[in-house]
């Protein structure tokens, strides 16, 4: 499998203009999402797991009751942000929009 190419800060900033849930911190995309209940948060996580598996790109995330914190980086790009992270973040944002 070819190594992923990290995106420039300008490319990331441009992508984030269309993704208000996400922020660029250090070398990662991050989101802190809140839901109406634990079950809704779990519905989101399960829906996102399907995207992650399809893309073979898995997030670092944690859940506490109705909150889900997500960090996206690409390991084979030296834990930098790549197009894979943008694509997964867009899919996650779409799932979040469906649930809120």
VMD Tcl script that builds the backbone (N, CA, C; Angstrom):
set m [mol new atoms 300]
animate dup $m
set s [atomselect $m all]
$s set {name element resname resid chain x y z} {
  {N N UNK 1 A 0.837 -1.175 0.000}
  {CA C UNK 1 A 0.000 0.000 0.000}
  {C C UNK 1 A 0.887 1.247 0.000}
  {N N UNK 2 A 0.622 2.205 -0.898}
  {CA C UNK 2 A 1.460 3.399 -0.947}
  {C C UNK 2 A 1.256 4.282 0.278}
  {N N UNK 3 A 2.302 4.982 0.621}
  {CA C UNK 3 A 2.246 5.873 1.768}
  {C C UNK 3 A 1.336 7.062 1.450}
  {N N UNK 4 A 0.524 7.454 2.413}
  {CA C UNK 4 A -0.349 8.611 2.260}
  {C C UNK 4 A 0.463 9.896 2.318}
  {N N UNK 5 A -0.036 10.923 1.646}
  {CA C UNK 5 A 0.648 12.214 1.596}
  {C C UNK 5 A -0.089 13.196 2.501}
  {N N UNK 6 A 0.663 13.821 3.403}
  {CA C UNK 6 A 0.043 14.782 4.312}
  {C C UNK 6 A -0.351 16.043 3.554}
  {N N UNK 7 A -1.401 16.694 4.051}
  {CA C UNK 7 A -1.902 17.922 3.447}
  {C C UNK 7 A -1.205 19.132 4.062}
  {N N UNK 8 A -1.123 20.207 3.285}
  {CA C UNK 8 A -0.563 21.451 3.809}
  {C C UNK 8 A -1.572 22.102 4.746}
  {N N UNK 9 A -1.092 22.999 5.575}
  {CA C UNK 9 A -1.982 23.727 6.481}
  {C C UNK 9 A -3.032 24.502 5.685}
  {N N UNK 10 A -2.653 25.041 4.526}
  {CA C UNK 10 A -3.610 25.772 3.684}
  {C C UNK 10 A -4.692 24.841 3.147}
  {N N UNK 11 A -4.306 23.634 2.705}
  {CA C UNK 11 A -5.290 22.665 2.206}
  {C C UNK 11 A -6.254 22.252 3.313}
  {N N UNK 12 A -5.733 22.059 4.508}
  {CA C UNK 12 A -6.581 21.680 5.641}
  {C C UNK 12 A -7.534 22.822 5.979}
  {N N UNK 13 A -7.020 24.047 6.039}
  {CA C UNK 13 A -7.860 25.204 6.353}
  {C C UNK 13 A -8.971 25.368 5.316}
  {N N UNK 14 A -8.643 25.157 4.069}
  {CA C UNK 14 A -9.645 25.266 2.999}
  {C C UNK 14 A -10.743 24.219 3.195}
  {N N UNK 15 A -10.355 22.978 3.490}
  {CA C UNK 15 A -11.333 21.907 3.706}
  {C C UNK 15 A -12.205 22.206 4.922}
  {N N UNK 16 A -11.626 22.758 5.960}
  {CA C UNK 16 A -12.368 23.020 7.195}
  {C C UNK 16 A -13.387 24.146 7.049}
  {N N UNK 17 A -13.264 24.966 6.026}
  {CA C UNK 17 A -14.274 26.009 5.818}
  {C C UNK 17 A -15.637 25.385 5.540}
  {N N UNK 18 A -15.647 24.148 5.053}
  {CA C UNK 18 A -16.892 23.434 4.776}
  {C C UNK 18 A -17.239 22.426 5.875}
  {N N UNK 19 A -16.453 22.420 6.963}
  {CA C UNK 19 A -16.616 21.420 8.022}
  {C C UNK 19 A -16.565 22.100 9.397}
  {N N UNK 20 A -17.618 22.827 9.780}
  {CA C UNK 20 A -17.558 23.621 11.012}
  {C C UNK 20 A -17.432 22.824 12.311}
  {N N UNK 21 A -17.727 21.539 12.282}
  {CA C UNK 21 A -17.597 20.726 13.496}
  {C C UNK 21 A -16.146 20.423 13.845}
  {N N UNK 22 A -15.275 20.573 12.875}
  {CA C UNK 22 A -13.891 20.121 13.004}
  {C C UNK 22 A -12.939 21.297 13.164}
  {N N UNK 23 A -11.838 21.009 13.880}
  {CA C UNK 23 A -10.758 21.984 14.023}
  {C C UNK 23 A -9.427 21.283 13.765}
  {N N UNK 24 A -8.444 22.044 13.369}
  {CA C UNK 24 A -7.100 21.528 13.126}
  {C C UNK 24 A -6.247 21.923 14.323}
  {N N UNK 25 A -5.794 20.921 15.061}
  {CA C UNK 25 A -4.938 21.154 16.228}
  {C C UNK 25 A -3.688 20.317 16.084}
  {N N UNK 26 A -2.547 20.962 16.140}
  {CA C UNK 26 A -1.290 20.236 15.974}
  {C C UNK 26 A -1.281 19.554 14.627}
  {N N UNK 27 A -1.165 18.250 14.621}
  {CA C UNK 27 A -1.134 17.463 13.385}
  {C C UNK 27 A -2.382 16.601 13.240}
  {N N UNK 28 A -3.513 17.076 13.765}
  {CA C UNK 28 A -4.730 16.259 13.751}
  {C C UNK 28 A -5.965 17.101 13.459}
  {N N UNK 29 A -7.001 16.418 13.002}
  {CA C UNK 29 A -8.339 16.993 12.965}
  {C C UNK 29 A -9.041 16.523 14.226}
  {N N UNK 30 A -9.775 17.441 14.865}
  {CA C UNK 30 A -10.433 17.091 16.117}
  {C C UNK 30 A -11.857 17.623 16.129}
  {N N UNK 31 A -12.729 16.883 16.794}
  {CA C UNK 31 A -14.115 17.308 17.001}
  {C C UNK 31 A -14.567 16.852 18.375}
  {N N UNK 32 A -15.377 17.677 19.008}
  {CA C UNK 32 A -16.006 17.344 20.290}
  {C C UNK 32 A -17.508 17.495 20.069}
  {N N UNK 33 A -18.203 16.369 20.015}
  {CA C UNK 33 A -19.615 16.362 19.664}
  {C C UNK 33 A -20.472 16.016 20.873}
  {N N UNK 34 A -21.640 16.640 20.935}
  {CA C UNK 34 A -22.568 16.391 22.033}
  {C C UNK 34 A -23.905 15.946 21.450}
  {N N UNK 35 A -24.522 14.968 22.092}
  {CA C UNK 35 A -25.777 14.383 21.645}
  {C C UNK 35 A -26.819 14.519 22.749}
  {N N UNK 36 A -28.057 14.203 22.440}
  {CA C UNK 36 A -29.128 14.332 23.429}
  {C C UNK 36 A -29.121 13.206 24.456}
  {N N UNK 37 A -28.447 12.097 24.137}
  {CA C UNK 37 A -28.433 10.960 25.054}
  {C C UNK 37 A -27.239 10.055 24.758}
  {N N UNK 38 A -27.000 9.142 25.666}
  {CA C UNK 38 A -25.965 8.128 25.454}
  {C C UNK 38 A -26.291 7.279 24.230}
  {N N UNK 39 A -27.552 6.882 24.084}
  {CA C UNK 39 A -27.942 6.028 22.955}
  {C C UNK 39 A -27.734 6.738 21.616}
  {N N UNK 40 A -28.000 8.023 21.568}
  {CA C UNK 40 A -27.776 8.762 20.326}
  {C C UNK 40 A -26.276 8.848 20.026}
  {N N UNK 41 A -25.470 9.035 21.045}
  {CA C UNK 41 A -24.014 9.052 20.856}
  {C C UNK 41 A -23.537 7.704 20.326}
  {N N UNK 42 A -24.084 6.617 20.863}
  {CA C UNK 42 A -23.696 5.284 20.403}
  {C C UNK 42 A -24.192 5.024 18.977}
  {N N UNK 43 A -25.348 5.540 18.633}
  {CA C UNK 43 A -25.839 5.413 17.260}
  {C C UNK 43 A -24.868 6.094 16.294}
  {N N UNK 44 A -24.381 7.264 16.685}
  {CA C UNK 44 A -23.396 7.979 15.885}
  {C C UNK 44 A -22.107 7.167 15.731}
  {N N UNK 45 A -21.577 6.680 16.848}
  {CA C UNK 45 A -20.334 5.899 16.811}
  {C C UNK 45 A -20.499 4.675 15.905}
  {N N UNK 46 A -21.606 3.983 16.024}
  {CA C UNK 46 A -21.828 2.798 15.189}
  {C C UNK 46 A -21.928 3.152 13.714}
  {N N UNK 47 A -22.616 4.241 13.396}
  {CA C UNK 47 A -22.709 4.673 11.993}
  {C C UNK 47 A -21.332 5.045 11.453}
  {N N UNK 48 A -20.541 5.718 12.263}
  {CA C UNK 48 A -19.199 6.130 11.833}
  {C C UNK 48 A -18.252 4.944 11.687}
  {N N UNK 49 A -18.465 3.921 12.476}
  {CA C UNK 49 A -17.626 2.722 12.367}
  {C C UNK 49 A -17.748 2.108 10.979}
  {N N UNK 50 A -18.922 2.186 10.385}
  {CA C UNK 50 A -19.117 1.657 9.027}
  {C C UNK 50 A -18.251 2.433 8.040}
  {N N UNK 51 A -18.237 3.765 8.148}
  {CA C UNK 51 A -17.398 4.584 7.258}
  {C C UNK 51 A -15.922 4.282 7.472}
  {N N UNK 52 A -15.529 4.196 8.725}
  {CA C UNK 52 A -14.122 3.941 9.043}
  {C C UNK 52 A -13.661 2.616 8.451}
  {N N UNK 53 A -14.476 1.612 8.581}
  {CA C UNK 53 A -14.112 0.295 8.053}
  {C C UNK 53 A -14.051 0.322 6.524}
  {N N UNK 54 A -15.020 0.989 5.898}
  {CA C UNK 54 A -15.055 1.092 4.437}
  {C C UNK 54 A -13.790 1.796 3.916}
  {N N UNK 55 A -13.366 2.828 4.631}
  {CA C UNK 55 A -12.190 3.587 4.223}
  {C C UNK 55 A -10.886 2.971 4.720}
  {N N UNK 56 A -10.995 1.935 5.548}
  {CA C UNK 56 A -9.826 1.347 6.210}
  {C C UNK 56 A -9.004 2.442 6.893}
  {N N UNK 57 A -9.734 3.285 7.609}
  {CA C UNK 57 A -9.131 4.446 8.279}
  {C C UNK 57 A -9.884 4.667 9.579}
  {N N UNK 58 A -9.266 4.361 10.682}
  {CA C UNK 58 A -9.963 4.269 11.963}
  {C C UNK 58 A -9.579 5.411 12.897}
  {N N UNK 59 A -10.570 6.059 13.489}
  {CA C UNK 59 A -10.321 7.214 14.349}
  {C C UNK 59 A -9.857 6.821 15.745}
  {N N UNK 60 A -9.295 7.799 16.409}
  {CA C UNK 60 A -9.107 7.718 17.852}
  {C C UNK 60 A -10.278 8.490 18.438}
  {N N UNK 61 A -11.059 7.809 19.288}
  {CA C UNK 61 A -12.224 8.486 19.842}
  {C C UNK 61 A -12.513 7.985 21.230}
  {N N UNK 62 A -13.270 8.810 21.955}
  {CA C UNK 62 A -13.709 8.413 23.285}
  {C C UNK 62 A -15.141 8.890 23.464}
  {N N UNK 63 A -15.832 8.208 24.350}
  {CA C UNK 63 A -17.225 8.511 24.626}
  {C C UNK 63 A -17.428 8.589 26.124}
  {N N UNK 64 A -18.077 9.646 26.565}
  {CA C UNK 64 A -18.539 9.773 27.941}
  {C C UNK 64 A -19.985 10.230 27.883}
  {N N UNK 65 A -20.873 9.353 28.272}
  {CA C UNK 65 A -22.319 9.552 28.240}
  {C C UNK 65 A -22.766 10.083 26.874}
  {N N UNK 66 A -23.055 11.383 26.742}
  {CA C UNK 66 A -23.591 11.908 25.484}
  {C C UNK 66 A -22.550 12.687 24.672}
  {N N UNK 67 A -21.294 12.506 24.990}
  {CA C UNK 67 A -20.216 13.221 24.299}
  {C C UNK 67 A -19.289 12.239 23.596}
  {N N UNK 68 A -18.875 12.620 22.390}
  {CA C UNK 68 A -17.907 11.830 21.630}
  {C C UNK 68 A -16.799 12.779 21.183}
  {N N UNK 69 A -15.579 12.487 21.590}
  {CA C UNK 69 A -14.403 13.248 21.174}
  {C C UNK 69 A -13.645 12.419 20.145}
  {N N UNK 70 A -13.271 13.065 19.032}
  {CA C UNK 70 A -12.649 12.357 17.911}
  {C C UNK 70 A -11.360 13.049 17.517}
  {N N UNK 71 A -10.343 12.238 17.238}
  {CA C UNK 71 A -9.088 12.717 16.681}
  {C C UNK 71 A -8.781 11.890 15.439}
  {N N UNK 72 A -8.487 12.587 14.344}
  {CA C UNK 72 A -8.134 11.916 13.093}
  {C C UNK 72 A -6.735 12.311 12.652}
  {N N UNK 73 A -5.922 11.304 12.400}
  {CA C UNK 73 A -4.613 11.464 11.757}
  {C C UNK 73 A -4.385 10.216 10.916}
  {N N UNK 74 A -3.424 10.309 10.032}
  {CA C UNK 74 A -3.101 9.148 9.206}
  {C C UNK 74 A -1.739 8.613 9.629}
  {N N UNK 75 A -1.745 7.387 10.121}
  {CA C UNK 75 A -0.528 6.799 10.686}
  {C C UNK 75 A 0.579 6.636 9.654}
  {N N UNK 76 A 0.240 6.194 8.442}
  {CA C UNK 76 A 1.311 5.963 7.460}
  {C C UNK 76 A 1.798 7.262 6.810}
  {N N UNK 77 A 1.277 8.405 7.270}
  {CA C UNK 77 A 1.785 9.711 6.840}
  {C C UNK 77 A 2.478 10.395 8.023}
  {N N UNK 78 A 2.921 9.596 8.978}
  {CA C UNK 78 A 3.604 10.148 10.142}
  {C C UNK 78 A 2.674 10.850 11.103}
  {N N UNK 79 A 1.428 10.348 11.196}
  {CA C UNK 79 A 0.406 10.941 12.070}
  {C C UNK 79 A 0.144 12.402 11.730}
  {N N UNK 80 A -0.004 12.656 10.449}
  {CA C UNK 80 A -0.380 13.967 9.914}
  {C C UNK 80 A -1.768 13.852 9.301}
  {N N UNK 81 A -2.346 14.971 8.902}
  {CA C UNK 81 A -3.658 14.998 8.269}
  {C C UNK 81 A -3.509 14.762 6.770}
  {N N UNK 82 A -4.322 13.838 6.250}
  {CA C UNK 82 A -4.319 13.529 4.814}
  {C C UNK 82 A -5.752 13.603 4.280}
  {N N UNK 83 A -5.885 13.357 3.004}
  {CA C UNK 83 A -7.209 13.315 2.371}
  {C C UNK 83 A -8.099 12.262 3.027}
  {N N UNK 84 A -7.500 11.178 3.544}
  {CA C UNK 84 A -8.284 10.152 4.245}
  {C C UNK 84 A -9.010 10.744 5.454}
  {N N UNK 85 A -8.318 11.608 6.174}
  {CA C UNK 85 A -8.910 12.234 7.362}
  {C C UNK 85 A -10.053 13.167 6.974}
  {N N UNK 86 A -9.846 13.928 5.914}
  {CA C UNK 86 A -10.888 14.833 5.437}
  {C C UNK 86 A -12.118 14.036 5.022}
  {N N UNK 87 A -11.914 12.962 4.267}
  {CA C UNK 87 A -13.037 12.151 3.798}
  {C C UNK 87 A -13.816 11.543 4.972}
  {N N UNK 88 A -13.105 11.013 5.950}
  {CA C UNK 88 A -13.788 10.426 7.107}
  {C C UNK 88 A -14.498 11.501 7.925}
  {N N UNK 89 A -13.863 12.647 8.106}
  {CA C UNK 89 A -14.490 13.739 8.853}
  {C C UNK 89 A -15.769 14.206 8.161}
  {N N UNK 90 A -15.771 14.272 6.847}
  {CA C UNK 90 A -16.976 14.669 6.108}
  {C C UNK 90 A -18.095 13.654 6.309}
  {N N UNK 91 A -17.767 12.376 6.262}
  {CA C UNK 91 A -18.778 11.335 6.475}
  {C C UNK 91 A -19.322 11.399 7.900}
  {N N UNK 92 A -18.443 11.626 8.869}
  {CA C UNK 92 A -18.878 11.738 10.264}
  {C C UNK 92 A -19.764 12.956 10.460}
  {N N UNK 93 A -19.430 14.062 9.828}
  {CA C UNK 93 A -20.237 15.272 9.942}
  {C C UNK 93 A -21.634 15.042 9.374}
  {N N UNK 94 A -21.716 14.322 8.272}
  {CA C UNK 94 A -23.024 14.009 7.675}
  {C C UNK 94 A -23.865 13.159 8.629}
  {N N UNK 95 A -23.240 12.193 9.284}
  {CA C UNK 95 A -23.961 11.372 10.267}
  {C C UNK 95 A -24.419 12.216 11.460}
  {N N UNK 96 A -23.577 13.100 11.902}
  {CA C UNK 96 A -23.932 13.979 13.029}
  {C C UNK 96 A -25.141 14.845 12.648}
  {N N UNK 97 A -25.110 15.407 11.458}
  {CA C UNK 97 A -26.215 16.255 11.002}
  {C C UNK 97 A -27.534 15.484 10.954}
  {N N UNK 98 A -27.478 14.205 10.600}
  {CA C UNK 98 A -28.699 13.378 10.548}
  {C C UNK 98 A -29.293 13.150 11.932}
  {N N UNK 99 A -28.420 13.118 12.951}
  {CA C UNK 99 A -28.873 12.776 14.300}
  {C C UNK 99 A -29.281 13.986 15.141}
  {N N UNK 100 A -28.830 15.148 14.787}
  {CA C UNK 100 A -29.136 16.298 15.666}
  {C C UNK 100 A -30.464 16.921 15.384}
}
mol reanalyze $m
mol bondsrecalc $m
mol representation Tube
mol addrep $m
